Amino acid sequence: MSALFQNYARRPVHIVEGKGTIVHDNQGKRYIDFTSGIAVCTLGHAHPAIVQALQQQSEKLWHVSNLFESPEQEKLAASLVQDLPLSYAFFCNSGAEANEAAIKLARKHTGKHHIIVFEQSFHGRTFGAMSATGQDKVRNGFGPLVEQFTTLPFNNEAALEAAIDDTVAAIMLEPIQGEGGVNVITPQFAETIQKICDEHDILLIVDEVQTGIGRTGTRFAFEQTALKPDIVSMAKGLGGGFPIGGILGAAKLFDTFSAGTHGTTFGGNPLAVAVAQTIVEHVFNEAFLQRVQEKSAYLQQKLQQAFTDEKFAIQGKGLMLGLYCGGDDVASYVTQLEQAGLLVVQAGPNVIRLLPPLTVSEAEIDKAVAILQQVLVS
């Protein structure tokens, strides 16, 4: 009998080793990993530069507390905000913590509590982040949630305009809803959100926990839209597998997070920062991001060639793509794909989410699409 709570519907596969896009289980079976730990393993498994950064830092300092200065955090913060309309960073340990910080910062800065969020969103499982999440399956059973979150249909301009009044502190959204179905914000909706925020002095929180750090082919997904966020949350790909999260904030928010207003014991610890700095230096590189865009185009082309039936649809951006399978429940497909040697993850009941490492090769894409076609079409 397991001594673990059974809060995860775990798959019966024990992954013990990985290199790049390929992982092996304890039986020696080989898999192409198109989950990346759910958009976490930015540079794949056991990337030499990350391994070296972690080893070198582990021999110097693991933890010293945020009571002391951290030039390493300063350097990472500067790397993240460079050439963005954001000026300051705060580091924590996860996406949920990052979104909690974003919510707290928005409420404290504005003095208001009302935040607009969207259906099918996912912002985390702590009480604030869960209250912002537009999915009942995440919230059911936990009693009263944090108040004053209004949940609206995603990409519905009329519903948003009707909900705006002078009580609204912030609008919070994912530019691509990952867990909710790989739903991409429309250009028109992004423009409407930005116009409303500008006209009504409403803060804009963009959740880039899954979409950030090169996943969509730019540093952050909002850069491909009209959105000009005041706060950006991040995690997942920032650490490449080592736990780290954070927020980036506009200059006007600096005084709101003054000493003692928010904190974390482990956030921005030396190990996490060393890994994150290495990842940012690799990913925030024009040539690297160009390759992500090229591989995205290649993957989409291969999927379009393999899935010509009109029931299938490809959605998403960069290397965050969803294969919509009509009315089919894809849970059984995920199992069959795993048995065939391809690891994927669901995004809602009808979408297979494809999240390969950003270092995936065209040859690996070919093999993955062949397995997808074999299972879903043959």
N, C-alpha and C positions, 0 to 999 in steps of 0.2 A: 504493500500500500504506500502511495506517495505521501510525503510529508508536506507537499505543496498545496496551497489553495488551488482549486481547479478553475480559476478565472480566465484561463486561456484555452481555446479549443485547439490544442496543439496537434500538429501533424505528426504522424508516426515516423519521423525521419530525424536522425541525430547527426547533424552536420559537425564534423570534427576538424576540417581543414579547408582553406580556401586560398586561391591565388588569382588575382585579377577578377575575371568574370566566372571562373570555374570553382566549384566547391565539391567536396567529397564527404560522404557519410561514413559511419562507423563500419559499414559493410563493404566499403571500397567503391560504392557506386558514385559515378560522376554526374554532376548536374551543371547546366548553364543557369546562372543565377540572374534572373530578371526581376528580382525583388530588391536587391541591394540593401537588405535589412529594412525594407520600406523606405527607400530613397535616402538611405544613410551612408552607404559605402561609396562615397563620391568617386574615389580613385580606385575602386575595387578592393578586393581583400588583400591584406598584407603588402600594400604598396611599399617598396623599399624606402622611399623618402619619409613616409609616416613611421615606419618601423624604426628608422634611424633617429628621427626626432624624439620619439617616445623613449628609446633606449638612452639617448644622451641626457635627456631631462631627468629620467628616473635615477640617474647616478648623481644628480646635483641637488634636486629639491622636489618633493612631492606636494607639500602643503605648508603654508605659512600664515594663512588667514588674511582676509581683506582688511585687517587692522593696519597692515603695512603697505607701503608703496609697491606698485607692480609695474615696472617699465615694460614687461612683456605684455601685460594687458593694454597698456598705452599704445604699444606698437600694433597689436591686433586691432584695436579700436580704430586707429588711424588708417590701417589698411582697408577696413570695411567701409568707412565713410568717405574715402577718397573719391572725389568727382561725383558724389551723390548729394541730393538736397537734404542731407542729414548730417548732424554734427557730433553726436555723442553716443556712446555705447554703454550698456550695462550687461554683465555676463552672469548667467545662472547655469542650470544643469539640464534643462529639457525644454521642449516646446510648450508644454503646459505651464511651466514656470515662467517662460517668456511671455505667454499670453496673459497670465496673471499680472505680471509686472506692467504690461501694456494697459490693461484695464485700470489698474491702480493709478498709473501715471495720468491717464486721460481724465479720470474722475477727480483726482486731486488738483490737476491743473485748471480744469474748467469750473470746479465747484458744483458740477452737475453729475447726475447718476445714470441718466437714460442713455442706453447704447443700442443702436440698431444693428442687427445681425441678420443672417439669411438661412433659409431652409436648405437642408442637406450639407450645411457647413460642418466642419469638425475643428475644434480649437483645443481639445484636451479633456482630461478627466478629473481635474481638481474642480472645486465648486464654482469658482468664477468662470473658468474655461468651459466647464460643462454647461453652465447656464447660458453661455454664448453660443453653444453648439446647437444647430438646428436639426437635431435628430432625436426623436423620442427614445429610440433604443439605447442611446447613451445615457439618458437622464432618468428613465423610469426606475422607480423603486428607492430613490434616494431622498424622498421627502422634499420639503420646500427648498427651492433654489434661490440663488442670489436674485434680488428683484431688479426690475426696470431694464430688462432686455426685451426688445420688441423684435420678433422674428418675422421676416418678410420673404416673399418669393424672390429667388435669385434671378437677375437679369430682367426684372419687371420695373420699368421706370415709373409707371403710373402709381404703383403701390408705394414706392419709395417717396415720391413727391408728396403723396397724401399723408405720409407718416411724419413729415418734418414739422417740428414746432420749436419754440425757444427752450424746451427742456432737454433737447438732445445734446449730449456731450460729445459723442463720437459715432462714427460708422465703422464697423469692423467686418472685414471680409478676406477671403482667400481669392487671389486672382485666378487660380484654377482650383476648384474644389476636388481634392484628392480622394479622400475616403468616401466622399459623397457621390462619386461617379465620374471623375475627371471632367467636370463641367467648367468650361472656359468662360470668363467674363467677356461679354460682347463689347466692342468698341463704343457703342452708343451708351451702354450702361455705365461704363467707366467714365465717359465724358459727363454724364448726368450726375454721377456721384461727386466728381471733382467740382462741378459747377455749384452743386448744393453746398458742399463743404466751404467753398470760397465765399459764397453769398451769405451764409448763415453762421460763419465762424465756428464750424463744427470740425473737430479733429478727425483725421482719417487714420485708422489702424489697418495696416495690411499684414496679414498673416502669411509669412513666407517660410514657415517651418518646413514644408515639403517642397515648395517651388524654388526656394532660394539656393544660393551658392552654385550657380551654373546649371541647375537641373533643366531649365527651359531654354538654354542657349544664350542667356544673358546673365549677368551677375545675380540680378533679382528679376522676377517675372514682371513686376510693376513697370520696369523700364520699357516694356513693349506696349504699354498702355498710356492713357492720358492721366493716370493716377499720380498724384504727388503726395505721398504719405507723410504724416507727421511722426508716425511711429511704425516701425517695421519689426516684427518678431521673427526669430530664426532659431534653428536647432538642427536636427537631423544631419544634413550634409556638411554642416560646419565642422563637425568633429570626425567625420568619416568612420564612425564607429565608437569613438571615445565620447562619453557624455559631456555635452556642452550646449548651452542655449544662450539666447540673449535678445536684447532689443537695441535698435538704433533709433535715436530721436532727433527731432529738429532743434535748432539752437534755442528757440523760444521756450523750450521745456526745461532748460538747464537748471533753473532755480527751483523747479518743482521737486525734483529728486535731490533734495539737499541732505546733508549728513544726518543719518538716523532714520530717514523716511522709508527706506526699503533695503533689504540685504539678503544675504545667503551665506552659509558657512563654506560650502564647497565651490560655489560659482566662480569661474575664471581661475581655477587652481592651475599651478604651473604645468602639470602634465597636459591638461586639456588645452591650454593656451598654446603650448608648443606644437601640438598636433594641428590645431585650427589654423595657426599661422602658416604652417607648411601647406595645408590644403588651399588656403586663400592665395598663397603665392603661386601655386600651380594653376588654380582655376581662374583667378582674376587676371587672365592673360588673353590678349586678343586672339592669338593663334589657337589657344586651347578652346575658347568659346566658339570660334569659327568651326573647329572640328566637331564640336557638339552639334552645331546646327547642320553640318553636312551629314553627320551620322543620323540625325533625326530625319532629315529628308530621305536618306537611304532606307531607313526602317519604314517610314510611311509608304514609300514607293513599293517596297517588298510586300507590305501588308495589303496594299491596294491590289497588287497583282494576284495575291493568294486568296483574297476574300472578295470575290466579285458579286456574290449574292447580295441583293439589296437589303437583306435583314442585318447585315454587318455594317458598322460605321466606325471610323477612326476619329478619335478626338484627343485634344491635348496639344502640348507644345514641347519642343525639345525632346529630351529623353524621359518625358513624363506623358506617356500615351495611354489611351484607353481603347480597347476593342469592344465596342458595344455589340452584343450578340442577340439583338431583338428581344423577344420575350423569354428567352432561355435563362434559367437559373444557372449561373456559371460555376456553382460550387463543385459540381461533378466534373466539369472541365478542368478545374484547378487540380483536382486529384489525378485525373488521367494525364495531364501534362506533367505532373510531378513523376508519375510512373514512367513516362516516356523520357524523362531527363531534363525537364525545363521547369524551373521554379518561378511562379508568378503569384500575384495577390489579387483578390477581388477589390472592386470599388463599387459598393452597392450590389444588388442582386444580379444585375445583367451585364456588368462590365468587367473585363479582365484588364487589370492594370499592369502596364509594362514599364519597369523602372530599372533598366540595366545600369551598371556603373557607367560613369561618363567616359571611362576609358575602354568601353566595349569596342571590339573590332567588327569590321564588315563581315568577316568570315563567321564570327559568333552570331551576328544578326541573321545571316543566312541560315544557320543551323536552327536558331530559335524559331524563325518563321516557318521553316520546314516542319518542325514539330507541331507548331500551332495549326498549320494546315492539315497535317496528318490526323490530329485529334478532332478538330472542329469541322472539317469538311469531308474527309475520306469516309 
